[in-house]
Amino acid sequence: MNRRNFLKSSLAMLASCAVSPSLLAAPTQESLPRTLVNVFLEGGPDFRQFFAPDPQTQYGAAYFRARSSLFGLDSSSAAAHQEYFSQNYEIVELSNQRFGVWREAGWLIGKIRSGEVALVQNVAASPTRDHNHSSLVWNSGDLNTGPHDASRSGWGGRIAQLTGKKILSCTQEVRLFCNGEHPTNPLDHDNSAVIAMPNMENFGFTQSPWWNPAWIDRSQGVSRAVEQYYRSKRAAISNSSPYARFMQTERNMRELGAQIKNRLENEINPQGGFTQYREGQWPSGDVRRPTAFDNLFSDPEGRAHEPWFVRQVLNLYYSYLCRDILDFNVASLELGGWDSHDRQNEGDGAIHHNFHDLFGSGMTLDVLEQSLKLDSVGSYENTVFLVGGEFGRQLRSNGDRGTDHGRGNMVLVIGEGVSGGVYGTMFPEEEIPLYEEWGSDIEGQTSMLQVFARVADWLDSGLAEQVLPNYASQAIEAGIDLSFLS
């Protein structure tokens, strides 16, 4: 860990590392808390591509004419539109609405049909189309967040703080979503409940550079010397010293790292088999990495397009198996690459690769579900996934075979505790003429706060009013009931 990351992590780790001085018994299914996993799709996902209308309908005909360039189709050929739809979409009928779901999302299609996905329509967060500002609004859960309020608290961090739990950051950098509330300054934050876990297979201070054996002895020697140095310093520094907190943080991080290392190397036993070492890939060292996850890194046939997202989901899997140590009830993941202004469906940057990585059969969330049901019974069943981005895309495709920033979008809530269905009108008739207008958006009829509030209250009854003040006054699309979580 370099100096910069150590300093960034110190305050967060000070409290979190003191959760357990020794390994505790694994929790029973009855004692497992409900858990929110926030999957932030940075860049603004075009969900209208993946949930499409039948081109035989009036709406679908307008949709395919206006978006034909995305799919490489003749805008005037209804037959070509129908053929493309039949080949690439699976028909689903839900809540008296009929639509196609991108066929590569096999796991998600199964979840939709089994009633485990709430498809919340026409959701809006920020009134702007600016990425940075809209991301801040979305992750803070506060519509009053300004374009430069990058240090304030996030609604996930407030949940963890108010419930006395930790929040797990599986991303490379801790997102604003994870920030706890500062006791006096609303534009500042407190990260004492955050546990930053960007790579649990290589967590803590001690590590051996397996790729260069000549350095192993030197690395281990330096590590032992540093550990002894700080151990001796602890005895010499009083609790009133300005360095006392730093010394305690170093000790807590070292002890937490040792617990995690021991658990992953010696105490977990993935029932689907595990791979401890694969040359040329990110090292797992002596960690018992499940084979199903390892295949997502390395299998030529089933490899994910974005290995860093696989890493995040693998971190989440490990965290459930270390739950007695980490004591979290919120986790933060992110998947970028959704800002599809040009060539939206072409090459390595095609957004359907992301959609497949997320929701495909045998891909990340599918593997996570299967692995948890084998190795951490009850964990998946007590988890809800919230999937969305800072905004959506415009209705028409642009001249570069992409889509530009739009305001409204869909939000997905996935879990066995979800009352699945379509919440809101998926293809409003009022949008049909908008497909002829450049710059037209999906109208935001339901505030993101209304969606977040249902998830917060599912975690702990009455929590929404504390985490998202005044959410009840925010808009909900006419005629819908957002009771997708009991």
VENFEN-V275841 format. One record per residue. N is the residue number from 1. RES is the residue in one letter. PSI is psi in degrees with one decimal (999 if undefined). NEAR is the number of other C-alpha atoms within 10 Angstrom. D_FIRST is the distance of its C-alpha to the first C-alpha in whole Angstrom. Layout:
# VENFEN-V275841
n->(N,N)
res->(RES,RES)
psi->(PSI,PSI)
near->(NEAR,NEAR)
d_first->(D_FIRST,D_FIRST)
This chain:
# VENFEN-V275841
n->(1,2,3,4,5,6,7,8,9,10,11,12,13,14,15,16,17,18,19,20,21,22,23,24,25,26,27,28,29,30,31,32,33,34,35,36,37,38,39,40,41,42,43,44,45,46,47,48,49,50,51,52,53,54,55,56,57,58,59,60,61,62,63,64,65,66,67,68,69,70,71,72,73,74,75,76,77,78,79,80,81,82,83,84,85,86,87,88,89,90,91,92,93,94,95,96,97,98,99,100,101,102,103,104,105,106,107,108,109,110,111,112,113,114,115,116,117,118,119,120,121,122,123,124,125,126,127,128,129,130,131,132,133,134,135,136,137,138,139,140,141,142,143,144,145,146,147,148,149,150,151,152,153,154,155,156,157,158,159,160,161,162,163,164,165,166,167,168,169,170,171,172,173,174,175,176,177,178,179,180,181,182,183,184,185,186,187,188,189,190,191,192,193,194,195,196,197,198,199,200,201,202,203,204,205,206,207,208,209,210,211,212,213,214,215,216,217,218,219,220,221,222,223,224,225,226,227,228,229,230,231,232,233,234,235,236,237,238,239,240,241,242,243,244,245,246,247,248,249,250,251,252,253,254,255,256,257,258,259,260,261,262,263,264,265,266,267,268,269,270,271,272,273,274,275,276,277,278,279,280,281,282,283,284,285,286,287,288,289,290,291,292,293,294,295,296,297,298,299,300,301,302,303,304,305,306,307,308,309,310,311,312,313,314,315,316,317,318,319,320,321,322,323,324,325,326,327,328,329,330,331,332,333,334,335,336,337,338,339,340,341,342,343,344,345,346,347,348,349,350,351,352,353,354,355,356,357,358,359,360,361,362,363,364,365,366,367,368,369,370,371,372,373,374,375,376,377,378,379,380,381,382,383,384,385,386,387,388,389,390,391,392,393,394,395,396,397,398,399,400,401,402,403,404,405,406,407,408,409,410,411,412,413,414,415,416,417,418,419,420,421,422,423,424,425,426,427,428,429,430,431,432,433,434,435,436,437,438,439,440,441,442,443,444,445,446,447,448,449,450,451,452,453,454,455,456,457,458,459,460,461,462,463,464,465,466,467,468,469,470,471,472,473,474,475,476,477,478,479,480,481,482,483,484,485,486)
res->(M,N,R,R,N,F,L,K,S,S,L,A,M,L,A,S,C,A,V,S,P,S,L,L,A,A,P,T,Q,E,S,L,P,R,T,L,V,N,V,F,L,E,G,G,P,D,F,R,Q,F,F,A,P,D,P,Q,T,Q,Y,G,A,A,Y,F,R,A,R,S,S,L,F,G,L,D,S,S,S,A,A,A,H,Q,E,Y,F,S,Q,N,Y,E,I,V,E,L,S,N,Q,R,F,G,V,W,R,E,A,G,W,L,I,G,K,I,R,S,G,E,V,A,L,V,Q,N,V,A,A,S,P,T,R,D,H,N,H,S,S,L,V,W,N,S,G,D,L,N,T,G,P,H,D,A,S,R,S,G,W,G,G,R,I,A,Q,L,T,G,K,K,I,L,S,C,T,Q,E,V,R,L,F,C,N,G,E,H,P,T,N,P,L,D,H,D,N,S,A,V,I,A,M,P,N,M,E,N,F,G,F,T,Q,S,P,W,W,N,P,A,W,I,D,R,S,Q,G,V,S,R,A,V,E,Q,Y,Y,R,S,K,R,A,A,I,S,N,S,S,P,Y,A,R,F,M,Q,T,E,R,N,M,R,E,L,G,A,Q,I,K,N,R,L,E,N,E,I,N,P,Q,G,G,F,T,Q,Y,R,E,G,Q,W,P,S,G,D,V,R,R,P,T,A,F,D,N,L,F,S,D,P,E,G,R,A,H,E,P,W,F,V,R,Q,V,L,N,L,Y,Y,S,Y,L,C,R,D,I,L,D,F,N,V,A,S,L,E,L,G,G,W,D,S,H,D,R,Q,N,E,G,D,G,A,I,H,H,N,F,H,D,L,F,G,S,G,M,T,L,D,V,L,E,Q,S,L,K,L,D,S,V,G,S,Y,E,N,T,V,F,L,V,G,G,E,F,G,R,Q,L,R,S,N,G,D,R,G,T,D,H,G,R,G,N,M,V,L,V,I,G,E,G,V,S,G,G,V,Y,G,T,M,F,P,E,E,E,I,P,L,Y,E,E,W,G,S,D,I,E,G,Q,T,S,M,L,Q,V,F,A,R,V,A,D,W,L,D,S,G,L,A,E,Q,V,L,P,N,Y,A,S,Q,A,I,E,A,G,I,D,L,S,F,L,S)
psi->(128.8,170.4,-41.8,-47.2,-32.2,-46.7,-37.8,-33.5,-17.0,-50.2,-39.8,-40.6,-21.9,-48.9,-41.8,-33.2,-17.6,12.0,-45.4,120.8,-14.4,164.4,135.4,169.9,145.5,141.2,150.7,164.1,-36.7,-27.5,-4.2,130.6,158.0,145.7,135.5,127.0,112.4,116.1,101.7,121.6,91.3,130.5,-17.0,91.2,141.1,78.5,-20.4,-20.1,-36.9,-16.5,95.9,151.8,155.1,126.9,-10.7,-11.7,164.1,-42.2,-46.4,-35.9,-42.4,-39.4,-52.2,-31.8,-43.1,-20.2,15.1,-32.8,-28.9,-34.8,4.7,37.7,157.3,123.1,-22.7,-1.2,97.5,-33.9,-41.2,-37.7,-44.9,-40.9,-43.6,-44.8,-44.4,-34.6,-30.0,-7.6,143.4,126.0,131.1,137.6,121.2,134.7,42.3,22.6,138.7,131.2,167.4,140.9,133.6,123.6,-25.6,-11.6,58.3,-41.3,-44.7,-40.7,-42.8,-40.0,-38.7,-45.8,-26.5,3.3,29.5,14.6,124.4,120.4,96.3,119.9,157.0,43.6,136.7,145.8,-79.0,146.6,-3.8,161.9,14.6,128.7,-57.0,-48.0,-45.4,-36.6,-40.7,-43.1,-47.3,-48.2,-26.6,-25.8,31.5,115.8,-15.3,1.3,128.7,169.1,-14.4,12.9,60.6,-4.2,7.7,179.4,160.1,157.9,-26.0,-41.7,-36.4,-36.2,-51.0,-43.3,-46.3,-26.7,0.3,21.4,-179.9,160.6,131.8,121.3,110.2,-1.2,168.7,-45.7,146.9,123.3,157.6,-30.3,-32.5,-14.8,132.8,168.8,135.3,142.0,-23.4,-26.3,110.8,-15.5,4.1,-176.9,169.1,118.5,25.2,-15.1,2.0,133.7,114.4,115.3,66.3,-20.0,93.4,-19.3,-12.3,56.0,142.2,-168.8,-24.5,127.9,148.5,126.2,83.1,-24.6,-10.4,84.6,-26.5,-21.8,-8.2,-50.4,-41.7,-44.9,-46.1,-36.3,-44.7,-41.1,-44.8,-40.1,-43.0,-42.1,-44.4,-37.7,-51.0,-33.6,-41.3,-34.0,-35.1,-40.3,-22.8,-12.8,127.5,162.9,-20.5,-6.8,145.1,-15.8,-4.8,-41.1,-39.4,-44.8,-39.2,-37.7,-44.9,-43.1,-44.8,-42.1,-40.2,-41.8,-39.1,-43.9,-39.5,-39.1,-45.1,-45.1,-45.8,-41.7,-46.5,-26.6,-30.1,-26.1,-17.9,151.4,81.1,122.8,-19.4,8.7,160.2,156.5,122.9,-20.8,134.4,113.4,136.8,-8.2,171.8,132.4,138.1,-7.1,-126.9,9.2,143.6,76.6,127.3,138.3,-37.1,-38.3,-39.6,-35.2,-31.8,-24.0,-34.7,-20.0,120.3,-29.5,-35.1,17.0,139.7,152.6,-28.2,90.6,-27.4,-32.0,-35.2,-42.2,-43.1,-44.2,-35.3,-41.7,-41.2,-42.7,-50.7,-38.1,-38.5,-35.9,-9.8,26.0,-34.7,-23.3,-41.2,-31.0,55.1,157.8,3.7,140.0,148.4,123.4,160.1,147.3,114.6,-172.9,23.7,1.9,79.4,69.2,-25.6,150.3,53.7,-30.2,24.6,139.5,-164.7,-23.4,5.4,132.7,-16.8,-19.1,-44.0,-45.0,-40.1,-43.7,-40.4,-51.8,2.6,156.5,130.8,9.1,-160.7,-58.0,-30.7,-47.6,-40.4,-47.0,-50.3,-42.2,-42.2,-37.9,-24.4,-42.5,-13.9,71.3,128.5,-17.7,-51.3,-40.0,-23.7,21.0,141.9,134.5,125.7,120.3,119.4,170.7,178.8,-25.2,-177.6,-153.3,165.8,161.1,-43.8,148.1,155.3,-172.8,-6.8,19.8,36.9,-167.7,145.3,172.6,135.8,172.9,-61.3,158.7,-179.0,149.6,136.1,133.8,120.1,135.3,161.1,-16.6,5.7,138.9,98.5,156.6,177.8,120.2,98.7,173.8,119.3,-41.1,79.5,136.0,-29.6,-19.1,-18.3,-50.5,-21.3,-21.0,-11.2,-3.0,131.2,140.1,8.1,143.6,166.7,128.9,128.3,102.7,-18.8,128.1,142.2,-30.6,-32.5,-35.4,-48.3,-38.7,-39.6,-37.7,-42.4,-43.9,-26.2,-36.9,-41.4,118.9,131.4,0.1,-31.6,-40.0,-29.4,-37.2,-36.3,72.5,138.4,15.5,-32.1,-21.7,-3.3,162.4,144.9,137.3,136.7,132.8,5.2,151.5,119.0,39.4,59.7,-4.3,131.0,999)
near->(12,7,8,8,10,15,12,14,19,20,19,20,23,24,19,26,24,18,16,16,12,13,13,11,8,13,17,11,13,8,9,19,19,18,22,24,21,22,18,23,21,19,23,28,29,27,19,19,21,20,20,23,26,21,23,14,10,12,20,20,20,22,28,30,21,21,22,20,21,22,18,12,16,15,18,13,13,16,12,16,23,16,11,16,23,15,10,14,20,18,19,14,13,15,11,7,13,14,19,20,23,24,19,20,22,19,20,24,22,14,17,21,14,13,17,22,26,25,21,24,23,26,27,28,25,24,15,17,17,16,19,16,19,26,27,28,27,27,25,27,25,23,18,10,20,13,15,11,17,20,16,23,28,25,27,30,32,27,28,23,22,15,13,13,20,28,33,29,25,26,22,16,12,21,23,24,26,33,30,26,24,15,9,8,11,12,15,16,22,21,26,21,26,29,26,23,21,22,19,23,24,20,19,20,17,17,15,16,15,12,11,8,11,10,13,15,12,13,16,15,12,13,16,12,12,13,17,11,11,15,14,11,14,17,9,10,13,11,13,8,10,10,14,16,15,16,19,20,23,23,19,22,23,17,19,24,19,16,19,24,20,15,19,21,17,12,14,18,15,18,13,12,11,17,18,15,16,12,9,8,10,15,17,20,18,15,22,22,25,22,17,22,25,22,17,23,20,16,12,9,8,15,18,25,16,17,16,17,22,25,24,24,23,25,22,25,24,23,22,20,22,23,18,18,24,22,21,26,23,24,26,25,23,21,21,16,16,22,22,22,16,18,19,24,19,16,9,11,17,17,23,20,20,22,19,22,27,25,22,23,19,23,23,25,20,17,22,20,15,15,22,21,15,13,17,22,16,19,22,21,17,18,22,25,20,19,18,24,28,30,33,31,30,24,27,26,25,19,12,14,19,24,25,23,24,26,25,27,30,27,23,18,25,24,21,17,18,19,19,26,21,22,22,23,17,19,21,12,11,9,17,17,11,19,21,15,12,14,17,19,21,24,17,24,19,25,22,30,27,20,21,21,23,19,23,23,16,20,23,14,12,13,20,24,14,15,25,21,14,13,21,14,10,12,16,21,17,10,9,13,10,18,13,23,19,11)
d_first->(0,4,7,8,6,6,10,11,10,12,15,15,14,16,19,18,16,20,22,22,22,23,24,27,30,29,31,34,35,37,34,32,31,32,29,28,26,26,26,26,27,26,29,32,33,37,38,41,41,40,42,45,49,52,53,57,57,57,54,52,55,54,50,50,52,50,47,48,46,43,45,47,50,53,54,57,57,57,58,54,53,54,53,49,49,51,48,45,45,46,49,48,50,49,50,53,51,51,48,46,43,41,42,38,37,39,37,37,41,41,39,42,45,44,44,40,39,40,40,41,42,43,40,39,36,36,39,37,36,33,30,28,31,31,28,28,31,30,27,28,31,33,36,36,32,33,31,29,28,24,23,26,25,26,28,26,24,27,28,26,26,30,30,28,25,22,21,18,16,16,15,13,13,15,19,22,23,21,21,24,27,27,30,31,30,31,29,26,24,22,19,19,20,17,15,12,12,12,11,13,13,10,9,8,7,9,10,12,13,16,17,18,19,20,16,16,18,16,13,14,16,13,12,15,16,13,14,18,17,16,19,21,20,21,24,25,24,26,26,27,25,23,20,21,19,15,16,17,14,12,15,15,11,12,15,15,12,15,17,16,16,19,21,19,20,23,25,25,28,28,32,32,30,27,25,22,22,23,22,21,20,16,16,17,17,19,19,22,22,25,27,28,25,24,27,26,23,26,29,31,34,32,28,27,27,23,21,18,21,21,18,18,21,20,17,20,22,20,20,24,24,21,23,25,21,20,23,23,26,24,22,21,21,22,24,24,27,30,31,34,36,37,38,37,38,37,35,31,31,34,33,35,32,29,32,33,29,29,33,34,35,33,30,27,29,32,29,27,31,32,29,29,33,33,30,30,33,34,30,31,35,33,31,32,30,31,30,31,30,31,34,37,38,42,45,46,44,44,45,42,42,40,40,39,37,39,39,40,39,38,36,35,35,35,35,38,39,40,43,43,45,45,45,47,49,47,49,51,55,54,51,54,55,52,51,53,51,49,46,47,44,44,45,43,45,43,40,37,37,40,37,34,37,38,35,34,37,37,34,36,39,40,36,37,39,36,33,35,38,41,40,44,45,43,45,46,48,51,52,49,48,44,44,42,40,42)
